[in-house]
Amino acid sequence: MSAARQLQLADLAPLDSIIVADFGYAEGERLAQVLGGWQVIGWAWVILDFF
């Protein structure tokens, strides 16, 4: 079997990013019920500014 047909660790990266994005979306929805949508968006910008 050639190396091109074997599952590599990097093949799982897109799946990992989808899972992390789902958690972020769900947490944002939960926070929006408490803080309000504009505050959640504002805090997301502040946190993402450090990355």
C-alpha positions as CSV (number, residue, x, y, z in Angstrom):
1,M,0.0,0.0,0.0
2,S,1.4,3.4,-1.0
3,A,1.8,6.2,1.5
4,A,-0.7,8.3,-0.5
5,R,-3.5,5.9,0.6
6,Q,-2.7,5.8,4.3
7,L,-4.5,8.0,6.8
8,Q,-2.2,10.7,8.1
9,L,-2.5,12.8,11.3
10,A,-2.9,15.9,9.1
11,D,-6.0,14.4,7.5
12,L,-7.8,14.8,10.8
13,A,-7.1,18.6,11.1
14,P,-10.2,19.7,9.1
15,L,-12.4,17.5,11.3
16,D,-10.8,18.9,14.4
17,S,-11.4,22.4,13.2
18,I,-15.1,21.7,12.6
19,I,-15.5,20.2,16.1
20,V,-13.9,23.2,17.7
21,A,-16.0,25.6,15.7
22,D,-19.1,23.8,16.8
23,F,-18.2,24.2,20.4
24,G,-17.4,27.9,19.9
25,Y,-20.7,28.5,18.2
26,A,-22.7,26.7,20.9
27,E,-20.8,28.6,23.7
28,G,-21.5,31.9,21.9
29,E,-25.2,31.1,21.7
30,R,-25.3,30.3,25.4
31,L,-23.4,33.5,26.3
32,A,-25.6,35.6,24.0
33,Q,-28.7,34.6,26.1
34,V,-27.0,36.0,29.2
35,L,-24.9,39.0,27.9
36,G,-26.6,39.9,24.7
37,G,-25.4,39.4,21.2
38,W,-23.4,42.6,20.7
39,Q,-21.4,42.0,23.9
40,V,-20.5,38.4,22.9
41,I,-19.3,39.7,19.5
42,G,-17.3,42.4,21.2
43,W,-15.6,40.0,23.6
44,A,-14.9,37.6,20.7
45,W,-13.1,40.4,18.9
46,V,-11.1,41.2,22.1
47,I,-10.1,37.6,22.6
48,L,-9.3,37.0,19.0
49,D,-7.1,40.1,18.8
50,F,-4.5,38.3,21.0
51,F,-4.2,35.5,18.4
